[in-house]
Amino acid sequence: MKLNSNVVLCVDDEVVGLQVRKILLERAGYRVLTAPDGPSGLEIFCSEPVDVVVLDYSMPGMHGGDVAVRMRQTKPQVPILLLSAYLGLSPEVTSMVDLYMTKGEGAPVLLEKLASLLQPVINASQE
């Protein structure tokens, strides 16, 4: 397991998916924070040193698009990966995030996309 100091915030109302993602990311060497809904995710996002966000789209009360807008207002430099079971989300939603993927794409794609989002952060910290 390669260790790094990157902090990933995962926001998803689906408890099992959130736990599985946390285990996957921790095994890949990330430090993982989790939130079961949009408001909790925003609270953690504002109070913790988050390097990247994995955000579910479909959540009760506040969907991922709304959460992403609020996150951009607070810390616009933090990359956001939107994760959804839905294909073809509207450009209004996907334009608020850095990358979008469906849950069906699987763990290897998630790890690859996270690494690509963090590459600029890693390069900047090595300079």
N, CA, C and O of each residue as an XYZ file, in Angstrom:
508
protein
N       0.840     -1.188      0.000
C       0.000      0.000      0.000
C       0.878      1.242      0.000
O       1.769      1.380      0.838
N       0.625      2.144     -0.940
C       1.393      3.375     -0.972
C       0.681      4.420     -0.131
O      -0.521      4.640     -0.276
N       1.424      5.049      0.733
C       0.838      6.060      1.595
C       1.004      7.436      0.965
O       2.045      7.746      0.385
N      -0.014      8.240      1.085
C       0.088      9.635      0.683
C      -0.739     10.447      1.655
O      -1.482      9.893      2.465
N      -0.613     11.735      1.575
C      -1.313     12.574      2.547
C      -2.609     13.143      1.991
O      -3.223     14.003      2.622
N      -3.039     12.675      0.813
C      -4.243     13.238      0.216
C      -5.492     12.838      0.977
O      -5.702     11.668      1.299
N      -6.316     13.837      1.258
C      -7.565     13.626      1.972
C      -8.715     13.656      0.975
O      -8.895     14.626      0.238
N      -9.490     12.572      0.967
C     -10.642     12.447      0.077
C     -11.908     12.533      0.931
O     -12.047     11.818      1.923
N     -12.813     13.402      0.540
C     -14.125     13.472      1.178
C     -15.118     12.765      0.270
O     -15.306     13.154     -0.883
N     -15.755     11.718      0.798
C     -16.786     10.984      0.056
C     -18.139     11.340      0.650
O     -18.351     11.205      1.855
N     -19.053     11.796     -0.198
C     -20.394     12.172      0.238
C     -21.392     11.304     -0.519
O     -21.469     11.363     -1.746
N     -22.158     10.494      0.221
C     -23.127      9.587     -0.395
C     -24.129      9.143      0.662
O     -23.749      8.792      1.779
N     -25.402      9.161      0.308
C     -26.436      8.725      1.255
C     -26.579      7.202      1.294
O     -27.259      6.667      2.169
N     -25.950      6.512      0.363
C     -26.005      5.058      0.310
C     -24.887      4.505      1.204
O     -23.716      4.524      0.825
N     -25.259      4.012      2.395
C     -24.295      3.637      3.432
C     -23.317      2.561      2.966
O     -22.113      2.689      3.186
N     -23.806      1.524      2.339
C     -22.926      0.433      1.907
C     -21.927      0.919      0.863
O     -20.738      0.614      0.953
N     -22.399      1.669     -0.117
C     -21.507      2.216     -1.141
C     -20.449      3.111     -0.535
O     -19.292      3.084     -0.957
N     -20.832      3.904      0.448
C     -19.908      4.805      1.121
C     -18.839      4.008      1.864
O     -17.658      4.350      1.803
N     -19.242      2.955      2.561
C     -18.286      2.120      3.304
C     -17.323      1.404      2.361
O     -16.122      1.340      2.625
N     -17.852      0.868      1.263
C     -17.012      0.172      0.287
C     -15.995      1.137     -0.315
O     -14.819      0.799     -0.445
N     -16.439      2.323     -0.677
C     -15.550      3.335     -1.256
C     -14.473      3.736     -0.252
O     -13.309      3.897     -0.619
N     -14.852      3.895      0.997
C     -13.891      4.259      2.055
C     -12.796      3.193      2.163
O     -11.611      3.525      2.205
N     -13.179      1.934      2.208
C     -12.210      0.836      2.303
C     -11.295      0.825      1.076
O     -10.076      0.719      1.208
N     -11.884      0.935     -0.106
C     -11.110      0.948     -1.356
C     -10.070      2.062     -1.348
O      -8.900      1.833     -1.654
N     -10.501      3.256     -0.998
C      -9.603      4.411     -1.033
C      -8.538      4.340      0.056
O      -7.395      4.733     -0.176
N      -8.896      3.843      1.240
C      -7.906      3.690      2.304
C      -6.855      2.660      1.907
O      -5.670      2.846      2.183
N      -7.279      1.578      1.263
C      -6.315      0.572      0.791
C      -5.393      1.142     -0.279
O      -4.259      0.688     -0.433
N      -5.875      2.127     -1.010
C      -5.049      2.784     -2.025
C      -4.151      3.862     -1.408
O      -3.375      4.506     -2.113
N      -4.259      4.052     -0.096
C      -3.365      4.970      0.599
C      -3.929      6.337      0.927
O      -3.211      7.181      1.464
N      -5.191      6.581      0.622
C      -5.795      7.879      0.910
C      -6.304      7.948      2.347
O      -6.616      6.925      2.956
N      -6.380      9.140      2.867
C      -7.087      9.381      4.123
C      -8.506      9.753      3.712
O      -8.690     10.651      2.891
N      -9.505      9.084      4.264
C     -10.875      9.249      3.792
C     -11.789      9.781      4.892
O     -11.826      9.261      6.007
N     -12.520     10.829      4.543
C     -13.576     11.368      5.395
C     -14.891     11.052      4.697
O     -14.958     11.073      3.468
N     -15.939     10.759      5.464
C     -17.222     10.433      4.839
C     -18.346     11.282      5.419
O     -18.291     11.746      6.558
N     -19.363     11.466      4.588
C     -20.563     12.197      4.998
C     -21.768     11.519      4.356
O     -21.717     11.141      3.185
N     -22.865     11.360      5.124
C     -24.053     10.666      4.621
C     -25.043     11.541      3.853
O     -26.062     11.047      3.372
N     -24.749     12.840      3.735
C     -25.669     13.739      3.035
C     -24.953     15.043      2.687
O     -23.846     15.308      3.155
N     -25.612     15.847      1.858
C     -25.031     17.108      1.414
C     -24.660     18.082      2.518
O     -23.530     18.569      2.542
N     -25.587     18.385      3.446
C     -25.239     19.335      4.505
C     -24.051     18.880      5.366
O     -23.193     19.691      5.715
N     -24.002     17.596      5.705
C     -22.864     17.081      6.482
C     -21.582     17.171      5.673
O     -20.527     17.519      6.204
N     -21.676     16.855      4.376
C     -20.515     16.953      3.501
C     -19.980     18.367      3.428
O     -18.767     18.575      3.451
N     -20.871     19.340      3.342
C     -20.445     20.746      3.294
C     -19.765     21.165      4.592
O     -18.785     21.910      4.576
N     -20.287     20.686      5.706
C     -19.713     21.018      7.009
C     -18.275     20.490      7.101
O     -17.370     21.211      7.522
N     -18.074     19.232      6.707
C     -16.733     18.636      6.730
C     -15.831     19.349      5.726
O     -14.677     19.655      6.030
N     -16.352     19.611      4.541
C     -15.595     20.287      3.489
C     -15.052     21.630      3.967
O     -13.913     21.990      3.665
N     -15.862     22.361      4.705
C     -15.467     23.692      5.180
C     -14.493     23.632      6.353
O     -13.699     24.552      6.549
N     -14.550     22.543      7.142
C     -13.753     22.496      8.368
C     -12.498     21.631      8.291
O     -11.662     21.681      9.192
N     -12.357     20.847      7.239
C     -11.214     19.936      7.122
C     -10.374     20.282      5.889
O     -10.878     20.892      4.946
N      -9.090     19.893      5.897
C      -8.217     20.137      4.735
C      -8.437     19.073      3.658
O      -7.654     18.130      3.543
N      -9.489     19.225      2.881
C      -9.871     18.245      1.861
C      -9.115     18.525      0.563
O      -9.054     19.667      0.107
N      -8.532     17.461     -0.036
C      -7.795     17.600     -1.293
C      -8.650     17.306     -2.515
O      -8.404     17.856     -3.588
N      -9.655     16.443     -2.365
C     -10.521     16.064     -3.476
C     -11.831     15.526     -2.904
O     -11.860     14.982     -1.800
N     -12.917     15.686     -3.668
C     -14.240     15.245     -3.229
C     -14.786     14.213     -4.214
O     -14.715     14.399     -5.428
N     -15.332     13.122     -3.671
C     -16.098     12.161     -4.463
C     -17.537     12.342     -4.001
O     -17.874     12.034     -2.858
N     -18.379     12.840     -4.890
C     -19.710     13.307     -4.530
C     -20.790     12.545     -5.291
O     -20.771     12.493     -6.520
N     -21.723     11.959     -4.560
C     -22.860     11.283     -5.182
C     -23.821     12.347     -5.700
O     -23.950     13.422     -5.114
N     -24.489     12.036     -6.800
C     -25.447     12.994     -7.340
C     -26.808     12.893     -6.666
O     -27.339     13.897     -6.190
N     -27.373     11.705     -6.622
C     -28.743     11.541     -6.141
C     -28.790     11.301     -4.630
O     -28.535     10.197     -4.148
N     -29.124     12.366     -3.900
C     -29.260     12.282     -2.447
C     -30.513     13.052     -2.045
O     -30.842     14.066     -2.660
N     -31.210     12.578     -1.021
C     -32.404     13.298     -0.582
C     -32.049     14.662      0.014
O     -31.010     14.825      0.654
N     -32.921     15.619     -0.206
C     -32.742     16.941      0.382
C     -31.876     17.864     -0.442
O     -32.310     18.955     -0.813
N     -30.667     17.448     -0.733
C     -29.720     18.296     -1.451
C     -28.920     17.408     -2.394
O     -28.074     16.637     -1.941
N     -29.174     17.503     -3.705
C     -28.453     16.629     -4.631
C     -27.033     17.143     -4.869
O     -26.686     18.270     -4.515
N     -26.229     16.276     -5.479
C     -24.815     16.578     -5.682
C     -24.530     17.857     -6.439
O     -23.526     18.520     -6.178
N     -25.396     18.213     -7.371
C     -25.207     19.468     -8.105
C     -25.258     20.675     -7.182
O     -24.438     21.586     -7.296
N     -26.226     20.681     -6.263
C     -26.337     21.776     -5.293
C     -25.125     21.814     -4.356
O     -24.597     22.879     -4.038
N     -24.703     20.626     -3.926
C     -23.537     20.540     -3.032
C     -22.296     21.070     -3.749
O     -21.521     21.831     -3.170
N     -22.109     20.670     -5.002
C     -20.943     21.114     -5.772
C     -20.912     22.637     -5.916
O     -19.851     23.249     -5.796
N     -22.059     23.246     -6.171
C     -22.126     24.706     -6.298
C     -21.645     25.364     -5.006
O     -20.857     26.309     -5.044
N     -22.113     24.872     -3.880
C     -21.724     25.439     -2.576
C     -20.232     25.211     -2.303
O     -19.554     26.090     -1.772
N     -19.729     24.035     -2.667
C     -18.308     23.749     -2.471
C     -17.456     24.679     -3.317
O     -16.425     25.162     -2.849
N     -17.862     24.940     -4.550
C     -17.123     25.839     -5.448
C     -17.067     27.252     -4.877
O     -16.070     27.953     -5.048
N     -18.132     27.670     -4.201
C     -18.163     29.009     -3.607
C     -17.198     29.112     -2.435
O     -16.655     30.184     -2.166
N     -16.983     27.999     -1.737
C     -16.139     27.987     -0.538
C     -14.670     27.771     -0.856
O     -13.817     28.554     -0.437
N     -14.369     26.689     -1.610
C     -12.989     26.338     -1.956
C     -12.955     25.934     -3.429
O     -12.963     24.743     -3.743
N     -12.916     26.911     -4.334
C     -13.005     26.604     -5.765
C     -11.846     25.771     -6.314
O     -11.975     25.164     -7.378
N     -10.714     25.733     -5.602
C      -9.551     25.007     -6.092
C      -9.627     23.495     -5.844
O      -8.855     22.741     -6.436
N     -10.538     23.042     -4.985
C     -10.627     21.612     -4.659
C     -11.377     20.869     -5.764
O     -12.528     21.194     -6.055
N     -10.732     19.870     -6.385
C     -11.396     19.124     -7.452
C     -12.552     18.269     -6.938
O     -12.501     17.734     -5.830
N     -13.595     18.150     -7.761
C     -14.784     17.378     -7.406
C     -15.048     16.347     -8.491
O     -15.117     16.670     -9.677
N     -15.194     15.091     -8.057
C     -15.587     13.998     -8.937
C     -17.023     13.642     -8.603
O     -17.316     13.208     -7.489
N     -17.914     13.822     -9.558
C     -19.327     13.504     -9.358
C     -19.559     12.055     -9.768
O     -19.180     11.626    -10.858
N     -20.186     11.324     -8.870
C     -20.445      9.906     -9.066
C     -21.952      9.713     -9.103
O     -22.659     10.170     -8.205
N     -22.448      9.039    -10.136
C     -23.890      8.884    -10.246
C     -24.270      7.553    -10.874
O     -23.519      6.985    -11.667
N     -25.436      7.071    -10.511
C     -25.994      5.884    -11.165
C     -26.671      6.290    -12.467
O     -26.975      5.440    -13.304
N     -26.908      7.590    -12.638
C     -27.596      8.101    -13.821
C     -26.629      8.384    -14.960
O     -25.550      8.938    -14.750
N     -27.022      8.004    -16.152
C     -26.266      8.350    -17.356
C     -26.796      9.687    -17.876
O     -27.979      9.992    -17.731
N     -25.927     10.466    -18.471
C     -26.355     11.678    -19.142
C     -26.923     12.768    -18.261
O     -27.999     13.293    -18.545
N     -26.219     13.118    -17.194
C     -26.651     14.261    -16.388
C     -26.528     15.528    -17.228
O     -25.721     15.595    -18.154
N     -27.328     16.519    -16.897
C     -27.353     17.751    -17.694
C     -26.028     18.504    -17.597
O     -25.325     18.405    -16.591
N     -25.691     19.254    -18.643
C     -24.461     20.062    -18.622
C     -24.446     21.079    -17.477
O     -23.376     21.453    -16.997
N     -25.619     21.526    -17.042
C     -25.666     22.463    -15.911
C     -25.063     21.815    -14.665
O     -24.397     22.481    -13.871
N     -25.301     20.520    -14.500
C     -24.772     19.805    -13.338
C     -23.300     19.456    -13.559
O     -22.464     19.730    -12.698
N     -22.980     18.860    -14.696
C     -21.612     18.401    -14.923
C     -20.606     19.546    -15.069
O     -19.409     19.343    -14.870
N     -21.073     20.727    -15.410
C     -20.157     21.868    -15.521
C     -19.686     22.357    -14.146
O     -18.724     23.120    -14.059
N     -20.343     21.933    -13.097
C     -19.980     22.335    -11.738
C     -18.853     21.480    -11.149
O     -18.306     21.808    -10.096
N     -18.512     20.389    -11.829
C     -17.523     19.458    -11.292
C     -16.371     19.280    -12.278
O     -16.472     19.666    -13.443
N     -15.276     18.692    -11.796
C     -14.101     18.481    -12.647
C     -14.236     17.223    -13.498
O     -13.859     17.216    -14.670
N     -14.771     16.167    -12.907
C     -14.986     14.916    -13.623
C     -16.306     14.302    -13.195
O     -16.802     14.546    -12.095
N     -16.863     13.495    -14.099
C     -18.130     12.820    -13.831
C     -17.977     11.375    -14.269
O     -17.439     11.099    -15.341
N     -18.444     10.461    -13.448
C     -18.434      9.051    -13.821
C     -19.669      8.365    -13.252
O     -20.265      8.834    -12.282
N     -20.038      7.256    -13.863
C     -21.161      6.494    -13.342
C     -20.648      5.459    -12.353
O     -19.501      5.019    -12.436
N     -21.509      5.074    -11.417
C     -21.129      4.092    -10.408
C     -20.773      2.754    -11.035
O     -19.982      1.999    -10.470
N     -21.341      2.450    -12.189
C     -21.080      1.181    -12.862
C     -19.689      1.058    -13.469
O     -19.280     -0.036    -13.859
N     -18.953      2.171    -13.555
C     -17.616      2.120    -14.155
C     -16.604      1.387    -13.283
O     -15.587      0.913    -13.789
N     -16.864      1.286    -11.995
C     -16.047      0.457    -11.122
C     -14.862      1.117    -10.448
O     -14.499      2.259    -10.731
N     -14.269      0.340     -9.536
C     -13.182      0.814     -8.683
C     -11.923      1.241     -9.442
O     -11.369      2.294     -9.126
N     -11.444      0.470    -10.430
C     -10.220      0.900    -11.119
C     -10.369      2.269    -11.788
O      -9.436      3.073    -11.779
N     -11.544      2.529    -12.367
C     -11.781      3.819    -13.024
C     -11.821      4.934    -11.976
O     -11.275      6.015    -12.195
N     -12.463      4.671    -10.846
C     -12.517      5.660     -9.765
C     -11.101      6.017     -9.312
O     -10.776      7.197     -9.180
N     -10.266      5.022     -9.075
C      -8.894      5.277     -8.624
C      -8.097      6.042     -9.674
O      -7.322      6.937     -9.340
N      -8.286      5.692    -10.929
C      -7.585      6.364    -12.031
C      -8.006      7.832    -12.128
O      -7.165      8.717    -12.283
N      -9.310      8.079    -12.037
C      -9.806      9.459    -12.145
C      -9.379     10.302    -10.949
O      -9.039     11.475    -11.104
N      -9.394      9.707     -9.754
C      -8.928     10.431     -8.568
C      -7.462     10.817     -8.724
O      -7.075     11.951     -8.441
N      -6.657      9.869     -9.175
C      -5.230     10.149     -9.374
C      -5.028     11.283    -10.371
O      -4.154     12.128    -10.179
N      -5.830     11.307    -11.436
C      -5.691     12.370    -12.433
C      -6.085     13.730    -11.862
O      -5.486     14.748    -12.210
N      -7.081     13.751    -10.993
C      -7.489     15.013    -10.364
C      -6.433     15.518     -9.393
O      -6.246     16.726     -9.245
N      -5.742     14.595     -8.732
C      -4.757     14.970     -7.724
C      -3.377     15.249     -8.310
O      -2.521     15.803     -7.620
N      -3.145     14.881     -9.555
C      -1.828     15.067    -10.171
C      -1.324     16.504    -10.057
O      -0.167     16.696     -9.682
N      -2.133     17.529    -10.361
C      -1.646     18.904    -10.203
C      -1.272     19.219     -8.754
O      -0.319     19.957     -8.509
N      -2.019     18.662     -7.788
C      -1.736     18.882     -6.363
C      -0.400     18.249     -5.996
O       0.412     18.854     -5.296
N      -0.177     17.027     -6.474
C       1.070     16.315     -6.186
C       2.259     17.046     -6.809
O       3.290     17.225     -6.162
N       2.114     17.466     -8.062
C       3.191     18.191     -8.732
C       3.521     19.498     -8.040
O       4.696     19.844     -7.919
N       2.529     20.229     -7.586
C       2.749     21.502     -6.906
C       3.473     21.307     -5.578
O       4.314     22.125     -5.203
N       3.151     20.225     -4.862
C       3.775     19.998     -3.564
C       5.226     19.534     -3.697
O       5.988     19.624     -2.735
N       5.622     19.039     -4.877
C       6.998     18.578     -5.102
C       7.904     19.694     -5.588
O       9.122     19.521     -5.643
N       7.335     20.828     -5.940
C       8.149     21.935     -6.463
C       8.730     22.774     -5.355
O       9.439     23.744     -5.623
